[in-house]
Amino acid sequence: MYVELVVFAAISIFITSLRVSDGDTGLELENKAICRTFLGVLVGVGLMLLAYAYSWDNLHTQAQRNLLNVVDTIDVRKNTNGATAAFSPIPVEKMKLVTGEVAMRKILNNMGDLKNTYEVSELTLQSASVHADVETVDGKKYRLDFDDQLVYVGILEHKFYWTWNAQKWSPAYVLVNATSGDAYIVGKVNGENIQIRYTHEADPFSTSGANWGYNLERHLRQNGYADVILDDFNFEIDENGRPFAPVTTMKKVIDMFTYDVTGVAVVDVQTGDIKWYTPQDAPKFVNRIYPEWLVYERIINWGEYPNGYFHWDSNEGLLQPCAGMDIVQTKSGCCYYVGIQAKTGTFDTEGYMLVDIRTGVATYYKRDGISEAEAVRVLRTNTYDNISIQVNDSILRLTEPVFYNIEGMNTFFATFVANADLTVKYYAFCSADSKDVVGVGKTLEEAKAAYVDSYHKHIAVKASKLQTTDKRSEVTLEAVVLEKVQEGGAYYFRLEGQEGKTFYTYASIIPEVRWSAKKIKITYNKTDAKLIAISSYQGLD
């Protein structure tokens, strides 16, 4: 219960209990009790209205905007290789290829008779570094060696009170590799049985999960967190494969309806031990401390209030987040990704934002290109050379695109999933910088190869056009070939004296390219990029 409401009610009751005469109030009422009650309610409601008025955003626009800690703004539009600055490239073998819906379906398919007694909690997506020997409930043994691997984690919860009361613990947690789709119902870790006693059910009218003092929130309330705002109940595993429940602790700031994160209470769901940490000191395995709703709300205020509450110029220059947020993995940890677009006009793409899910620290990247919605349209309607796709929502549907850095390119990735069994039929890439660069395949490798090939052809065509229109930026170079690679019709060269740079062209663009040449003469347009398109080529030996 809000402390403010308790205070208002107490004041109202106090005033109602006062002895007040008709002359004091100026009201001609025969019943003085009615007069006292009226005054008490009037004062209580008035105080509540004042508190609500104080919480009006117009009074706190700068403070609301500053709650989002934007530590850096990077304009990748000024750098032809700016995509590399966005965040470290994510290896294809660690990409999230499995959606939460598919992960849940895989677990349910593996539960067998456990379905009669247990249900699966909401899954948490985390980046896990786990090295442990596990045994599933059906006796199969596995070795988990994950290094910053995206996985879904959840627990088995009792469906009914009486089954919980008979045992008072659940025997397993669930784990799904978000890349490979491998699903495990883990009953033992390093030879020790899993016995999960503390679980949380968000629905207060549900009979599933733990009860009485074993309810996760009630357990926290009874152990020092009675007056603390708790939010974002998740389940994650540590480096030894043991399950924990990180619960975000919060406090009110600025007004009645604004919150800030103070830390995280990490509960051992098997023993009930509780340890509290600040976001900076939390164990490495704890991924998610800042709730998604809180981050999204702060991004809204950050884009809404750069110049106060009132906008006399029809919202010109204001920004807003695109619908929905994704979790992406970087070398520094997991981040929320959300696209940023203009609030007026055609809602042009202005950039994107990465927010660390542990610390809430944000980095804003300004970029040109297409939005998530446009990427969906392109992938659904494009004609592909290597496969034939007919997207029909009743048979085959496209998942929401996730943002990645693929080979230094800002990229949207999605999958075409069959509705019948939720299996992935096709993998798809679309450049976040150009709707002309796409790649789809029946395997991830095929899709990536098609995408990279499409990208290089697109860049080569642009370089060729530039070469004919702007000679001032042209560079001529003679150099010894140190390394050469051919992929399909593409040729890649590393040259002596050009460390850190790769030059490429296509036989379809420059037919005279000779693979056997040990020394070559090339021209290209001056750029700071590490991947450079060749506009002319000559073999010198």
C-alpha positions as CSV (number, residue, x, y, z in Angstrom):
1,M,0.0,0.0,0.0
2,Y,1.3,3.5,-0.9
3,V,2.5,5.4,2.2
4,E,0.9,8.5,0.7
5,L,-2.6,7.0,0.7
6,V,-2.2,5.9,4.4
7,V,-1.2,9.4,5.4
8,F,-4.1,11.0,3.5
9,A,-6.5,8.5,5.1
10,A,-5.2,9.2,8.6
11,I,-5.6,13.0,8.1
12,S,-9.1,12.5,6.8
13,I,-10.0,10.3,9.8
14,F,-8.5,12.9,12.2
15,I,-10.5,15.7,10.8
16,T,-13.6,13.6,10.7
17,S,-13.2,12.9,14.5
18,L,-12.9,16.6,15.4
19,R,-15.9,18.4,17.0
20,V,-17.0,21.0,14.6
21,S,-20.1,23.2,14.9
22,D,-22.2,24.5,12.1
23,G,-21.0,28.0,12.8
24,D,-17.3,27.0,12.4
25,T,-18.0,25.5,9.0
26,G,-20.5,27.9,7.7
27,L,-22.8,25.0,6.7
28,E,-26.4,24.8,8.0
29,L,-26.6,21.1,8.7
30,E,-28.6,19.5,11.4
31,N,-26.3,16.5,11.6
32,K,-22.8,17.5,12.7
33,A,-21.4,14.1,11.9
34,I,-22.2,14.6,8.3
35,C,-20.3,17.9,8.4
36,R,-17.2,16.4,9.9
37,T,-17.2,13.5,7.4
38,F,-17.6,15.9,4.5
39,L,-14.6,18.0,5.7
40,G,-12.4,15.0,6.3
41,V,-13.1,13.5,2.8
42,L,-12.7,17.0,1.2
43,V,-9.2,17.5,2.8
44,G,-8.1,14.0,2.0
45,V,-9.1,14.2,-1.6
46,G,-7.5,17.7,-1.8
47,L,-4.2,16.4,-0.5
48,M,-4.3,13.5,-3.0
49,L,-5.0,16.0,-5.9
50,L,-2.1,18.1,-4.8
51,A,0.2,15.1,-4.8
52,Y,-1.0,14.1,-8.3
53,A,-0.5,17.7,-9.5
54,Y,3.1,17.7,-8.1
55,S,3.7,14.5,-10.1
56,W,2.8,16.3,-13.4
57,D,5.6,15.8,-15.9
58,N,5.6,19.5,-16.7
59,L,7.2,20.2,-13.4
60,H,10.1,17.7,-13.8
61,T,10.9,17.5,-17.4
62,Q,14.7,17.9,-17.1
63,A,14.9,15.5,-14.2
64,Q,12.8,12.9,-16.0
65,R,15.1,13.2,-19.1
66,N,18.3,13.0,-17.0
67,L,17.2,9.7,-15.4
68,L,18.4,8.0,-18.6
69,N,22.2,7.9,-18.3
70,V,23.3,8.5,-21.9
71,V,27.1,8.3,-21.5
72,D,27.9,8.7,-25.2
73,T,26.4,9.7,-28.5
74,I,28.1,8.3,-31.6
75,D,27.3,9.6,-35.1
76,V,28.0,6.6,-37.3
77,R,26.8,8.5,-40.3
78,K,30.1,10.4,-40.4
79,N,32.1,7.2,-40.6
80,T,31.9,4.9,-43.6
81,N,32.9,2.1,-41.3
82,G,30.8,3.4,-38.5
83,A,28.9,0.2,-38.0
84,T,32.0,-1.4,-36.4
85,A,31.9,1.3,-33.7
86,A,28.3,0.3,-32.7
87,F,29.3,-2.8,-30.7
88,S,31.7,-5.7,-31.1
89,P,30.6,-8.2,-33.8
90,I,28.6,-11.1,-32.4
91,P,29.8,-14.5,-33.6
92,V,27.2,-16.3,-35.7
93,E,27.5,-19.4,-33.4
94,K,26.2,-17.2,-30.5
95,M,23.3,-15.5,-32.2
96,K,19.8,-15.8,-30.8
97,L,18.1,-18.1,-33.3
98,V,15.4,-19.4,-31.0
99,T,12.5,-17.3,-29.9
100,G,11.0,-17.5,-26.4
101,E,7.9,-19.2,-27.9
102,V,9.9,-21.8,-29.6
103,A,12.0,-22.4,-26.5
104,M,8.9,-23.0,-24.4
105,R,7.5,-25.4,-27.0
106,K,10.7,-27.4,-26.9
107,I,10.6,-27.7,-23.1
108,L,6.9,-28.7,-23.1
109,N,7.7,-31.4,-25.7
110,N,10.3,-32.9,-23.4
111,M,8.3,-32.9,-20.2
112,G,6.4,-36.1,-20.7
113,D,4.5,-37.1,-17.5
114,L,5.9,-34.0,-15.7
115,K,3.1,-32.0,-17.3
116,N,0.6,-33.6,-15.0
117,T,2.3,-32.1,-11.9
118,Y,4.3,-29.1,-13.0
119,E,4.2,-26.1,-15.3
120,V,7.1,-24.0,-16.7
121,S,7.6,-20.5,-15.3
122,E,8.2,-17.5,-17.5
123,L,11.6,-17.9,-19.2
124,T,14.5,-15.5,-18.7
125,L,17.0,-14.8,-21.5
126,Q,20.5,-14.5,-20.1
127,S,24.1,-14.6,-21.2
128,A,25.5,-17.6,-19.4
129,S,29.1,-18.7,-18.7
130,V,28.6,-22.2,-17.3
131,H,31.0,-25.1,-16.9
132,A,29.2,-28.0,-15.2
133,D,28.1,-31.6,-15.5
134,V,24.3,-31.9,-15.5
135,E,21.8,-34.7,-15.6
136,T,18.3,-34.4,-16.9
137,V,15.3,-35.8,-15.1
138,D,15.2,-38.7,-17.5
139,G,18.8,-39.7,-16.6
140,K,20.7,-38.3,-19.6
141,K,24.0,-36.7,-18.8
142,Y,25.6,-33.7,-20.5
143,R,28.6,-31.4,-20.1
144,L,27.7,-27.7,-20.3
145,D,30.6,-25.5,-21.5
146,F,29.1,-22.1,-22.3
147,D,31.1,-18.9,-22.6
148,D,28.7,-15.9,-22.8
149,Q,26.1,-18.1,-24.5
150,L,22.5,-16.8,-24.7
151,V,20.2,-19.2,-23.0
152,Y,16.6,-19.3,-21.8
153,V,16.2,-20.3,-18.1
154,G,13.1,-21.2,-16.1
155,I,11.9,-23.5,-13.4
156,L,9.3,-26.2,-12.9
157,E,6.5,-24.9,-10.6
158,H,3.8,-27.1,-9.0
159,K,0.5,-26.7,-10.7
160,F,-1.6,-27.3,-7.5
161,Y,-1.4,-26.5,-3.8
162,W,-1.8,-30.0,-2.6
163,T,1.0,-31.4,-4.8
164,W,3.2,-28.6,-3.5
165,N,2.2,-29.2,0.1
166,A,3.2,-32.8,-0.2
167,Q,6.7,-32.1,-1.4
168,K,7.4,-28.4,-0.9
169,W,10.0,-28.3,-3.6
170,S,10.3,-28.8,-7.4
171,P,13.0,-31.2,-8.8
172,A,14.4,-29.3,-11.8
173,Y,14.9,-26.2,-13.8
174,V,14.7,-25.8,-17.6
175,L,17.4,-24.6,-19.9
176,V,17.3,-23.9,-23.7
177,N,20.3,-22.9,-25.8
178,A,19.0,-19.8,-27.7
179,T,21.3,-20.6,-30.6
180,S,21.2,-24.4,-31.1
181,G,17.7,-24.9,-29.6
182,D,19.1,-27.8,-27.3
183,A,16.6,-28.1,-24.4
184,Y,17.4,-29.6,-21.0
185,I,15.2,-30.3,-17.9
186,V,18.0,-30.3,-15.4
187,G,17.6,-32.5,-12.3
188,K,21.2,-32.7,-11.1
189,V,24.1,-30.4,-11.3
190,N,27.6,-31.7,-10.6
191,G,26.1,-34.7,-8.9
192,E,23.8,-32.7,-6.6
193,N,20.0,-33.0,-6.8
194,I,18.1,-29.8,-7.7
195,Q,15.5,-28.9,-5.1
196,I,13.9,-25.5,-5.8
197,R,11.8,-24.3,-2.8
198,Y,11.3,-20.6,-3.5
199,T,9.4,-19.6,-6.6
200,H,7.3,-16.6,-7.6
201,E,3.8,-16.5,-9.2
202,A,3.0,-13.0,-10.4
203,D,-0.8,-13.7,-10.4
204,P,-2.1,-13.5,-6.8
205,F,-5.1,-15.6,-7.7
206,S,-3.1,-18.5,-9.1
207,T,-2.6,-21.8,-7.2
208,S,0.7,-22.7,-8.9
209,G,4.2,-22.1,-7.6
210,A,5.3,-22.1,-3.9
211,N,3.0,-21.0,-1.1
212,W,3.1,-19.4,2.3
213,G,6.7,-18.5,3.4
214,Y,8.1,-20.2,0.3
215,N,6.6,-17.7,-2.1
216,L,9.6,-15.7,-3.3
217,E,8.2,-12.2,-2.7
218,R,6.8,-13.2,0.7
219,H,10.2,-14.7,1.6
220,L,11.9,-11.4,0.8
221,R,9.3,-9.4,2.7
222,Q,9.8,-11.5,5.8
223,N,13.6,-11.1,5.6
224,G,14.2,-7.4,5.6
225,Y,12.5,-6.2,2.4
226,A,9.1,-5.3,3.9
227,D,9.4,-1.6,2.9
228,V,11.3,-2.1,-0.4
229,I,9.8,-1.8,-3.9
230,L,10.5,-5.2,-5.6
231,D,10.2,-5.7,-9.3
232,D,11.4,-7.9,-12.2
233,F,11.5,-11.4,-10.7
234,N,13.8,-13.6,-12.9
235,F,15.6,-16.9,-12.8
236,E,19.2,-17.2,-13.8
237,I,22.0,-19.8,-13.3
238,D,25.5,-19.1,-12.1
239,E,28.8,-20.4,-13.5
240,N,28.3,-23.7,-11.7
241,G,24.8,-24.3,-13.1
242,R,23.0,-23.5,-9.8
243,P,19.7,-21.6,-10.1
244,F,19.1,-18.1,-8.5
245,A,16.4,-15.5,-8.5
246,P,17.7,-11.9,-9.0
247,V,15.0,-9.5,-7.9
248,T,15.3,-5.8,-8.6
249,T,15.0,-3.4,-5.7
250,M,13.7,0.1,-6.4
251,K,12.8,3.4,-4.7
252,K,10.6,6.4,-5.7
253,V,12.4,9.5,-7.1
254,I,11.2,12.9,-8.3
255,D,7.4,12.2,-7.8
256,M,4.9,9.6,-6.9
257,F,5.1,7.6,-10.1
258,T,8.8,7.6,-11.0
259,Y,11.2,4.9,-9.9
260,D,14.9,4.2,-9.8
261,V,16.9,1.1,-9.3
262,T,18.8,0.7,-6.1
263,G,20.2,-2.8,-6.6
264,V,19.4,-6.4,-6.8
265,A,18.5,-9.0,-4.2
266,V,19.9,-12.4,-5.3
267,V,18.0,-15.3,-3.8
268,D,19.3,-18.9,-3.8
269,V,16.0,-20.6,-4.7
270,Q,17.2,-23.8,-3.1
271,T,18.3,-22.6,0.3
272,G,16.6,-19.2,0.6
273,D,19.8,-17.3,1.2
274,I,19.5,-13.6,0.2
275,K,22.4,-11.3,-0.8
276,W,21.9,-7.7,-1.9
277,Y,24.2,-6.0,-4.4
278,T,24.5,-2.7,-6.2
279,P,24.3,-2.9,-10.0
280,Q,28.0,-2.4,-10.2
281,D,28.9,-5.1,-7.6
282,A,26.4,-7.8,-8.7
283,P,27.9,-11.2,-9.6
284,K,28.8,-11.6,-13.3
285,F,26.0,-14.2,-13.9
286,V,23.3,-11.7,-12.9
287,N,22.3,-10.2,-16.2
288,R,19.1,-8.4,-15.8
289,I,18.8,-5.7,-13.1
290,Y,17.1,-2.8,-14.9
291,P,13.5,-3.8,-15.9
292,E,12.6,-3.5,-19.5
293,W,9.5,-1.4,-18.8
294,L,11.6,1.1,-16.8
295,V,14.2,1.5,-19.5
296,Y,11.6,2.0,-22.2
297,E,9.8,4.6,-20.1
298,R,13.0,6.5,-19.6
299,I,13.8,6.4,-23.3
300,I,10.3,7.9,-24.0
301,N,11.0,10.8,-21.6
302,W,14.5,11.3,-22.9
303,G,13.2,11.8,-26.4
304,E,10.1,13.8,-25.3
305,Y,11.6,16.4,-23.1
306,P,14.8,17.9,-24.7
307,N,13.2,21.4,-24.5
308,G,10.6,21.1,-21.8
309,Y,7.0,20.0,-21.7
310,F,5.4,22.4,-24.2
311,H,6.4,22.2,-27.9
312,W,5.2,25.2,-29.9
313,D,7.0,24.0,-33.0
314,S,4.7,20.9,-33.5
315,N,7.1,18.4,-31.9
316,E,9.9,19.2,-34.4
317,G,13.1,17.5,-33.3
318,L,11.5,15.2,-30.8
319,L,12.4,11.5,-30.7
320,Q,10.6,8.3,-29.7
321,P,11.5,4.6,-29.4
322,C,10.2,2.1,-31.9
323,A,7.7,-0.4,-30.6
324,G,9.3,-3.2,-28.7
325,M,12.8,-3.9,-27.3
326,D,15.2,-6.8,-27.9
327,I,18.1,-8.1,-25.9
328,V,21.3,-8.3,-27.8
329,Q,24.7,-9.6,-26.7
330,T,27.9,-7.6,-26.9
331,K,31.4,-8.4,-25.6
332,S,30.7,-6.1,-22.6
333,G,27.5,-7.9,-21.8
334,C,23.8,-7.9,-22.7
335,C,22.0,-4.8,-23.7
336,Y,18.5,-3.7,-24.5
337,Y,18.3,-2.6,-28.2
338,V,15.6,-0.2,-29.4
339,G,15.4,1.8,-32.5
340,I,15.0,5.6,-32.3
341,Q,12.8,7.5,-34.8
342,A,11.4,11.0,-35.3
343,K,8.1,11.7,-33.6
344,T,6.7,13.6,-36.5
345,G,6.5,13.5,-40.3
346,T,7.2,10.0,-41.7
347,F,8.8,8.8,-38.5
348,D,12.2,8.6,-40.1
349,T,14.9,6.5,-38.5
350,E,17.3,8.6,-36.4
351,G,19.4,5.9,-34.8
352,Y,19.2,3.3,-32.1
353,M,20.1,3.0,-28.5
354,L,21.9,0.3,-26.5
355,V,21.2,0.2,-22.8
356,D,23.2,-2.1,-20.5
357,I,20.6,-4.3,-18.7
358,R,22.8,-4.5,-15.6
359,T,23.7,-0.8,-15.1
360,G,21.1,1.1,-17.1
361,V,23.9,3.0,-18.9
362,A,22.9,4.0,-22.4
363,T,24.7,4.8,-25.7
364,Y,22.9,6.5,-28.5
365,Y,24.0,5.8,-32.1
366,K,22.8,8.2,-34.8
367,R,22.4,6.5,-38.1
368,D,20.6,6.6,-41.4
369,G,18.8,3.6,-42.9
370,I,15.7,1.7,-42.4
371,S,13.6,0.9,-39.3
372,E,12.5,-2.5,-38.0
373,A,9.1,-2.1,-39.6
374,E,10.7,-1.5,-43.0
375,A,13.0,-4.5,-42.5
376,V,10.0,-6.7,-41.9
377,R,8.3,-5.4,-45.1
378,V,11.5,-5.9,-47.2
379,L,12.0,-9.5,-45.9
380,R,8.4,-10.4,-46.5
381,T,8.1,-9.0,-50.0
382,N,11.6,-9.4,-51.5
383,T,12.3,-11.9,-54.3
384,Y,15.2,-14.2,-53.6
385,D,17.4,-15.9,-56.2
386,N,18.4,-19.0,-54.1
387,I,15.0,-20.0,-52.6
388,S,11.3,-19.4,-53.1
389,I,9.4,-18.0,-50.1
390,Q,5.7,-17.5,-49.9
391,V,5.0,-15.8,-46.6
392,N,1.5,-16.8,-45.4
393,D,0.7,-15.9,-41.8
394,S,-1.4,-19.0,-41.5
395,I,1.5,-21.3,-42.6
396,L,4.8,-19.4,-42.5
397,R,5.4,-16.2,-40.5
398,L,8.3,-13.9,-39.9
399,T,9.6,-13.4,-36.4
400,E,10.4,-9.9,-35.1
401,P,13.8,-8.8,-36.4
402,V,16.7,-8.6,-33.9
403,F,19.6,-6.2,-34.3
404,Y,23.1,-7.5,-34.7
405,N,26.5,-6.5,-36.0
406,I,27.4,-9.0,-38.8
407,E,30.8,-8.7,-40.3
408,G,30.9,-5.0,-39.2
409,M,27.5,-4.3,-40.7
410,N,24.4,-3.1,-38.9
411,T,22.0,-5.9,-39.6
412,F,18.5,-7.1,-38.8
413,F,18.1,-10.8,-38.4
414,A,14.8,-12.8,-38.4
415,T,13.6,-16.3,-39.1
416,F,10.7,-17.7,-41.1
417,V,8.9,-20.1,-38.8
418,A,6.3,-22.7,-39.6
419,N,3.1,-22.1,-37.5
420,A,2.4,-25.8,-37.3
421,D,5.4,-26.9,-35.3
422,L,7.3,-23.6,-34.7
423,T,10.4,-25.0,-36.6
424,V,12.6,-22.6,-38.5
425,K,12.3,-23.0,-42.2
426,Y,14.5,-20.1,-43.4
427,Y,17.0,-17.6,-41.9
428,A,17.0,-14.0,-43.1
429,F,19.3,-11.0,-42.9
430,C,18.5,-7.4,-43.9
431,S,20.9,-4.5,-43.8
432,A,19.8,-1.8,-41.4
433,D,21.5,0.7,-43.7
434,S,20.0,-0.3,-47.0
435,K,16.9,-2.3,-48.0
436,D,18.7,-3.4,-51.1
437,V,21.0,-5.7,-49.1
438,V,19.3,-8.9,-48.0
439,G,20.1,-12.6,-47.7
440,V,18.0,-15.6,-47.0
441,G,18.9,-19.3,-46.8
442,K,17.7,-22.7,-45.5
443,T,20.7,-22.7,-43.2
444,L,22.3,-20.0,-41.2
445,E,25.5,-20.3,-43.2
446,E,23.7,-20.1,-46.5
447,A,21.8,-17.0,-45.4
448,K,24.9,-15.3,-44.1
449,A,26.8,-16.0,-47.3
450,A,24.0,-14.7,-49.5
451,Y,23.8,-11.6,-47.3
452,V,27.5,-10.8,-47.3
453,D,27.5,-11.4,-51.1
454,S,24.6,-9.0,-51.5
455,Y,26.3,-6.4,-49.4
456,H,29.6,-6.5,-51.2
457,K,27.9,-6.3,-54.6
458,H,25.9,-3.3,-53.4
459,I,29.0,-1.5,-52.1
460,A,31.0,-2.3,-55.3
461,V,28.3,-0.8,-57.5
462,K,28.2,2.3,-55.4
463,A,32.0,2.6,-55.6
464,S,31.9,2.1,-59.3
465,K,29.4,4.9,-59.7
466,L,31.5,7.2,-57.4
467,Q,34.6,6.5,-59.4
468,T,33.0,7.8,-62.6
469,T,31.7,11.0,-60.9
470,D,34.4,12.0,-58.4
471,K,38.0,11.6,-59.5
472,R,39.3,13.8,-56.7
473,S,39.0,11.0,-54.1
474,E,40.6,8.4,-56.3
475,V,43.8,6.6,-55.0
476,T,46.2,4.5,-57.2
477,L,48.2,1.9,-55.5
478,E,50.8,-0.7,-56.6
479,A,51.5,-3.4,-54.0
480,V,52.5,-7.0,-53.4
481,V,49.6,-9.4,-52.7
482,L,50.1,-11.0,-49.2
483,E,46.9,-13.0,-49.1
484,K,44.0,-13.6,-51.4
485,V,40.6,-15.3,-50.9
486,Q,37.9,-16.1,-53.4
487,E,34.3,-16.6,-52.4
488,G,32.0,-17.2,-55.3
489,G,32.5,-14.3,-57.7
490,A,34.1,-12.1,-55.0
491,Y,37.9,-11.6,-54.7
492,Y,39.5,-10.3,-51.5
493,F,43.1,-9.1,-51.2
494,R,45.4,-8.1,-48.4
495,L,48.3,-6.0,-49.6
496,E,51.8,-5.2,-48.4
497,G,51.9,-1.9,-46.5
498,Q,48.1,-1.8,-46.1
499,E,47.8,-3.5,-42.7
500,G,44.3,-3.8,-41.3
501,K,42.7,-3.2,-44.7
502,T,41.0,-5.7,-47.1
503,F,40.4,-4.8,-50.8
504,Y,37.8,-6.6,-52.8
505,T,36.0,-6.7,-56.2
506,Y,33.8,-8.9,-58.3
507,A,34.6,-10.6,-61.6
508,S,31.2,-9.4,-62.8
509,I,32.3,-5.8,-62.2
510,I,36.0,-6.0,-63.2
511,P,36.3,-9.0,-65.6
512,E,40.0,-8.5,-66.0
513,V,40.8,-9.5,-62.4
514,R,43.6,-12.1,-62.4
515,W,43.8,-14.5,-59.5
516,S,47.4,-15.6,-60.2
517,A,48.9,-12.1,-60.0
518,K,51.5,-11.6,-57.2
519,K,51.7,-7.9,-57.6
520,I,48.8,-5.7,-58.6
521,K,47.9,-2.1,-59.5
522,I,44.5,-0.9,-58.3
523,T,42.5,2.3,-57.9
524,Y,39.9,2.9,-55.2
525,N,38.2,5.8,-53.6
526,K,39.8,7.3,-50.5
527,T,38.1,6.1,-47.3
528,D,38.8,5.2,-43.7
529,A,36.9,1.9,-44.0
530,K,38.7,-1.4,-43.4
531,L,36.9,-3.1,-46.3
532,I,37.5,-1.2,-49.5
533,A,36.0,-1.7,-52.9
534,I,38.4,-1.7,-55.9
535,S,37.3,0.4,-58.9
536,S,40.0,-0.7,-61.3
537,Y,42.5,-3.6,-61.4
538,Q,45.7,-4.5,-63.2
539,G,48.0,-7.6,-62.7
540,L,51.7,-6.5,-62.9
541,D,53.3,-10.0,-63.3
